[in-house]
Amino acid sequence: LLFWSFVYLDKTAGGYNVLSYGPYNTNALAKLGPPKDPDFVRGQLVYNNSCLPCHQSSGLGVAGQFPPLAGSEWVLSEEPDRLIRIVLHGLAGPIMVKGQQWNNAMVAWKDNLNDQQVADVLNFARGSWGNKASKVLPEKVGEIRKESTSRGTPWSAEDLMKFPGKP
């Protein structure tokens, strides 16, 4: 019985390979080697804990409820100022994403995530699902956090358009 238990574990638990545990979770991911960017891995952890329920692991959101991050002009904007503000203070009301109107609310994360975590999760979103955008620096998040400390309500898309960037 003990022998067959070890055979079972060897076949289903990553072959006793230490790389199968921790951030990898599967032997297939472990074969890819260690992640090259620790910011990306940290961002993925924040995303999985905070963003995944609404925006899904695919980044495609939930049809009719939560907009996609994959291919979103808001995520891919050259200047991340608007995106940082959305994560820090939330978003409410109608917004156009990829030519489709969305009207829901996103919670504010300013009290739950520090500047490094906000930068990491944004870098994860800006570098996943085919997205390719410049990195967000924690210092930039800190500047925007300080600048908007008095804000107590979520942003609207109309308010965000006053800041640099596209859309």
C-alpha positions in Angstrom: 0.0 0.0 0.0 2.8 2.4 0.9 4.6 1.6 -2.4 1.5 2.3 -4.5 0.9 5.5 -2.5 4.3 6.8 -3.6 3.7 5.7 -7.2 0.4 7.6 -7.1 2.0 10.7 -5.7 4.9 10.5 -8.2 2.4 10.5 -11.1 0.0 13.2 -9.8 2.1 15.5 -7.5 4.8 16.7 -9.8 7.2 13.8 -9.5 8.6 15.0 -6.2 10.1 18.0 -8.1 10.5 20.9 -5.8 9.7 23.3 -8.7 6.2 21.8 -8.8 5.3 23.6 -5.6 5.2 27.2 -4.6 4.4 29.6 -7.4 4.3 26.9 -10.1 1.5 24.4 -8.9 2.0 22.0 -11.8 4.9 20.0 -13.2 4.2 21.5 -16.6 4.8 25.0 -15.4 7.9 24.0 -13.5 9.5 22.8 -16.7 9.3 26.3 -18.1 11.8 27.3 -15.4 11.7 30.0 -12.8 9.8 33.1 -13.6 12.0 35.8 -15.1 10.2 38.8 -13.6 9.4 38.8 -9.9 7.2 41.8 -10.3 5.0 39.8 -12.7 4.7 36.9 -10.3 3.8 39.3 -7.4 1.3 41.0 -9.7 -0.3 37.7 -10.6 -0.7 36.9 -6.9 -2.4 40.2 -6.3 -4.6 39.7 -9.4 -5.6 36.2 -8.3 -6.6 37.5 -4.8 -8.3 40.8 -5.8 -9.2 41.0 -9.5 -9.8 37.5 -10.7 -13.5 37.1 -9.5 -14.6 39.9 -11.8 -12.1 40.1 -14.6 -11.5 36.3 -14.8 -8.2 34.3 -15.2 -8.5 35.0 -19.0 -8.7 38.7 -18.5 -12.0 38.7 -20.6 -14.2 39.8 -17.7 -17.8 38.7 -17.4 -20.1 39.4 -20.3 -22.6 42.1 -19.5 -21.1 42.8 -16.0 -17.3 43.3 -15.9 -15.2 44.6 -18.8 -12.3 42.8 -20.2 -8.7 43.7 -19.4 -7.3 41.8 -22.4 -6.9 44.2 -25.2 -8.6 47.0 -23.3 -7.5 50.5 -24.4 -7.7 51.6 -20.7 -5.1 49.0 -19.7 -2.9 49.5 -22.8 -2.8 53.3 -22.5 0.7 54.7 -22.8 0.2 56.8 -19.7 -1.1 54.6 -16.8 -2.4 57.6 -14.8 -6.1 56.8 -15.4 -5.6 53.1 -14.7 -3.8 53.8 -11.5 -6.7 56.1 -10.4 -9.2 53.4 -11.2 -7.4 50.8 -9.1 -6.9 53.2 -6.2 -10.4 54.8 -6.0 -12.6 52.6 -8.0 -14.9 53.3 -11.0 -18.6 53.8 -11.2 -21.0 54.5 -14.1 -20.8 53.9 -17.8 -17.5 53.3 -19.5 -16.6 52.2 -23.1 -14.2 49.4 -23.3 -13.3 47.9 -26.7 -16.3 49.5 -28.3 -18.8 48.2 -25.8 -20.6 50.1 -23.1 -20.3 48.8 -19.5 -22.1 50.1 -16.5 -21.1 48.7 -13.2 -18.9 49.6 -10.3 -15.4 48.7 -9.4 -14.3 48.9 -5.8 -11.4 51.1 -4.5 -8.3 49.3 -3.6 -6.4 52.2 -2.0 -6.9 50.9 1.5 -6.0 47.3 0.7 -3.0 47.5 -1.7 0.2 49.5 -1.2 2.0 51.3 -4.0 4.1 48.3 -4.9 1.1 46.0 -5.1 -0.8 48.4 -7.3 2.2 48.7 -9.6 2.7 44.9 -9.7 -1.0 44.1 -10.5 -1.1 46.7 -13.2 2.1 45.4 -14.7 0.6 41.9 -14.7 -2.5 43.2 -16.5 -0.4 45.3 -18.9 1.7 42.2 -19.7 -0.8 39.4 -19.8 -3.3 38.0 -22.3 -1.5 39.5 -25.3 -1.2 42.9 -23.7 2.1 44.7 -24.2 2.4 48.0 -22.4 5.1 49.9 -20.5 5.8 49.2 -16.8 4.0 51.1 -14.0 6.4 52.2 -11.3 5.4 52.2 -7.6 6.7 55.8 -7.4 4.1 56.9 -10.0 1.4 55.1 -8.0 2.6 57.0 -4.8 2.5 60.3 -6.6 -1.1 59.7 -7.8 -2.1 58.4 -4.3 -0.8 61.6 -2.7 -2.4 63.8 -5.3 -5.8 62.2 -4.8 -5.9 61.4 -1.1 -8.9 63.7 -0.5 -11.0 61.8 -3.0 -13.7 59.8 -1.3 -15.8 58.7 -4.3 -15.1 56.4 -7.3 -14.1 57.9 -10.6 -16.4 58.2 -13.6 -15.1 57.7 -17.1 -15.9 61.3 -17.8 -13.8 62.5 -14.8 -10.9 60.3 -15.9 -10.8 61.8 -19.4 -9.4 65.0 -17.8 -6.1 63.2 -17.2 -3.4 62.4 -19.8 -3.5 59.3 -21.9 -5.8 57.4 -24.3 -8.7 56.5 -24.8 
